[in-house]
Amino acid sequence: MSKRPRRGTFIREFDPTTVAKNLGVGFEPLRPSRHEYIEARIIIELAVLPLSLRRIGPRAIGELEETIQRMANPRSSLEEADRADRDFHMVLLSSCGNAILSSFGAVIARLFTDKEYRKKYWNRRTMKRLAGEHRAIVDAIKRGEIGQALELHSEHLHSQQKLTL
C-alpha cells in the first residue's frame, strides 16, 4: 500500500489486515477455508492463463525453466522446492501483463504458505513429478501449442476433481 499526498492511497496487493492497519479502519477480514483458497486458485489460474500464454516472453520462459530446475534439484530443502513451485505459478500469472489480474497472485501465494496443506508435496518423488508436469507445460508454450499448455495446466491443478461447480 502506498499513500501519496493529493493523489490518494493505492493498494498494490490486497491483504485485509494490512489495509485495515494502514487505513485505520476496523473491519473483520474474511476467514476463507482452505477449500475456498484452492477453488479460487484454480479459477484464477485457469481464467488468466490464456492471456498469459499469448503475452509470455522469452524472459518469463527462462524464469519458468529456472523454477523447474529448482524444483527438480533443490539445493537445501523440499520447502525450497515448494517455493519454486509457487514461483512457477506466480510467473505464469504475472505474464498476463495486467496488474489487476496479477494482484490475484496473493491468493495463490497464501495457499502456498499453508504448511499443513503443502507438506504432502514435500517429498522428492512428488517434486520431481510436479517439475515434470511443469516441464511439459513450458515445452507446449515454447512450441506455441497454447491449447495443449492449457490442458496440461488444468490436469496439473487437478481442476476437475477439486472444483465443485
SVG drawing of the C-alpha trace seen along z (x, -y; Angstrom):
<svg xmlns="http://www.w3.org/2000/svg" viewBox="-22 -17 44 58">
<polyline fill="none" stroke="black" stroke-width="0.4" points="0.0,0.0 1.3,-3.5 -0.1,-6.8 0.6,-9.9 -0.5,-13.5 -3.3,-14.7 -3.2,-11.5 -4.7,-9.1 -4.0,-5.6 -3.1,-2.9 -3.3,0.8 -0.7,2.8 -1.5,6.2 -4.7,6.8 -4.1,8.1 -7.1,7.2 -5.0,7.0 -2.6,4.5 -5.3,2.5 -7.2,2.2 -4.0,1.2 -2.9,-1.4 -6.4,-2.9 -7.1,-2.8 -10.4,-1.1 -11.5,1.8 -13.1,4.5 -13.1,8.2 -11.3,9.8 -12.8,12.8 -11.6,16.2 -11.8,18.3 -11.4,22.1 -8.6,24.0 -11.1,25.3 -12.1,21.8 -8.5,20.9 -8.0,24.0 -11.1,23.2 -10.1,19.6 -6.6,20.5 -7.9,22.9 -10.4,20.5 -7.9,17.6 -5.1,19.6 -7.3,21.2 -9.0,17.9 -5.8,15.8 -3.6,18.4 -4.9,17.9 -3.9,14.2 -0.5,15.1 0.3,17.6 -0.4,15.1 1.8,12.5 4.6,14.5 8.0,13.6 11.5,15.2 12.5,13.8 9.4,15.2 10.0,18.6 13.6,18.5 12.2,17.8 9.8,20.8 12.7,23.0 14.7,21.8 11.9,22.7 11.6,26.2 15.3,26.7 15.0,25.5 12.1,27.9 13.8,30.9 17.1,30.3 16.5,28.3 19.8,27.0 18.7,27.3 15.2,28.5 12.0,29.7 10.4,26.5 12.7,24.6 11.4,26.8 7.9,26.0 8.8,22.2 10.0,22.9 6.6,24.5 4.9,21.3 7.2,19.1 6.3,21.1 2.7,20.3 3.4,16.7 5.5,16.2 2.7,17.7 0.2,15.4 2.3,12.2 3.0,13.0 -0.6,11.8 0.7,8.3 -2.3,7.0 -1.6,5.6 -5.1,6.1 -5.1,9.8 -1.6,10.3 -2.7,9.0 -4.7,12.2 -1.3,13.8 -1.8,13.1 -4.5,15.9 -2.0,18.3 0.8,17.2 -1.5,17.6 -2.2,21.2 1.5,22.0 2.0,20.7 -0.4,23.3 2.2,25.8 -0.4,28.3 -1.7,28.4 1.6,28.1 3.6,30.7 2.1,33.5 4.1,32.3 7.4,32.3 8.9,35.4 11.4,35.8 9.2,38.1 6.3,35.7 8.5,32.7 10.1,34.5 6.6,35.4 5.4,31.8 8.6,30.5 7.9,32.9 4.4,31.5 5.7,28.0 8.3,29.0 5.5,30.4 3.6,27.1 6.7,25.0 7.5,27.2 4.0,26.8 4.3,23.0 7.7,23.0 6.1,24.9 3.3,22.4 0.7,25.0 -1.5,22.9 -4.4,25.4 -2.1,28.2 -0.5,25.9 -3.9,25.0 -5.0,28.7 -1.8,29.7 -2.1,26.9 -5.7,27.9 -4.6,31.5 -1.7,30.3 -4.1,28.4 -6.4,31.4 -9.2,28.9 -11.8,31.4 -11.5,33.3 -11.2,30.1 -13.9,27.8 -17.5,28.3 -19.3,26.0"/>
</svg>
